[in-house]
Amino acid sequence: MSRLLIKNARLVNEGETRDADVLIKGERIEKIGSGLSVDENTKVLDAGGKLLMPGMIDDQVHFREPGLTNKGDLATESAAAVAGGITGFMDMPNVNPQTTTREALADKYELATGRCRANYGFYLGATNRNVEEIKALKVGESCGIKAFMGASTGDMLVDNPEALENLFKFAPVIVLTHCEHSPTIRDNEARAKVEFGENVPMTEHPRIRSANACLLSSSQAVDLARRHDALLHVLHLTTAIEMGLFAKGHRSGKRITAEVCVHHLWFDESRYEELGTRIKCNPAIKTATDRAALIKAVNDDRIDIIATDHAPHTISEKGKTYFKAPAGLPLVQHALLCLFDLAHAGELSNERIVDKTSHAVADIFGVVDRGYVREGYYADLVIIDPARPTVVTSASLLAKCHWSPFDGHAFRSTVDTTIVNGSVVYQDGQLTGEIAGQKMAFNRAR
């Protein structure tokens, strides 16, 4: 069995940063210590004082397979993910065919086998009509159940009151919600059309996808979860006003948890003039005040997880007018770099970044033996060089859509090395060719 020693690292893990060596045997971490000795058959990777941490587990991505593979697929987007230090991802069900049955879920896992550079899990999607599939779902078959409580594609909008009650009553695992109130959004769209016609400027997006539309829906989700004592995780929160719905404190004491995405921590509405539809996403990027409130909520442990909502579209699609341009950004390759820039600016700590992108995800979803640097755990690791900048160029992009909202930006850090299940999958700016991703195991039941 192969062995790899990472020496001279600054290990960021479980709330502290310390000097450490990490010895990997096969797929797992064998020993954590200092001055570890090895035999001549052990490969040695000298971290040279760089940061070593558990790889990010991204609980919200849209890798577009099956059926939408002109935008991205499991192979291309997992390549971009490991280049960004993401060692695990959980993919959403709004594909074609939609992942709204256990059979479709099994088919999607089969599609992923042997093709993903990062570890993977898939959601079962809720609809107004698939409560029997939800009841039949077994713990471990899926990372969770996704419900679009707002505008969505196909028939995945769950807006029937009885279907919502049944979802929260019968879900055997955690329920995740996209919360926007569709009637409010439709009213706001109608008002915008009266004022601007079809040429609505992107600056109207946070008023159309308004804070009130978010609050109405997220309040409903929280109420449903409380009444049915369900596990609930509210995705991609964007507003200051919603923060009052969520408790401060460690996730171990919560049944209702909250997430923010990197682009809502990074951008605010002042960037619409420059970037236009390239930063069109749902829920919308909102005000500088909202952005500051989200960062505060991360630091207060009111928000539990930081994710990406990586959602690639072709650049030609993004070049359309407001109502025709789809919502979503490609983000996995630069998410951690965004967060470490925020750390450089004093808005987050390195330890909190690791907690919100790795530890908390493993705890909330019950990811087995991952998300921490611990002896006996899978060796899913990333080395970050905080002193070497990364300039975003077209040539460096690995997502199939081949554009980035960060084009030309110089991040202050670099993803040096990514290790998945003990295999080096990305190093020194290059994929190594290793396809090491495995299906993640989940053990958190209702």
Secondary structure, DSSP 8 states (H G I E B T S, - for coil): --EEEEEEEEEEETTEEEEEEEEEETTEEEEEESS----TTSEEEE-TT-EEEE-EEEEEE---TTT-TTT--HHHHHHHHHHTTEEEEEE-S-SSS-S-SHHHHHHHHHHHTTT-SSEEEE-EE--SS-HHHHHH--BTTBS-EEEEES--STT-B---HHHHHHHHHH-SS-EEEEE--HHHHHHHHHHHHHHHTT---GGGHHHHS-HHHHHHHHHHHHHHHHHHT--EEE-----SGGGGGS--S-GGG-SEEEEEEHHHHH--GGGHHHHGGGG--SS----HHHHHHHHHHHHTTSS-EEE--B----HHHHTS-TTTS---B--TTTHHHHHHHHHHTTSS-HHHHHIIIIIHHHHHHTBTT-SS--TTSB--EEEEETTS-EE--GGG--STT---TTTT-EES-EEEEEEETTEEEEETTEE-S-----B--B----
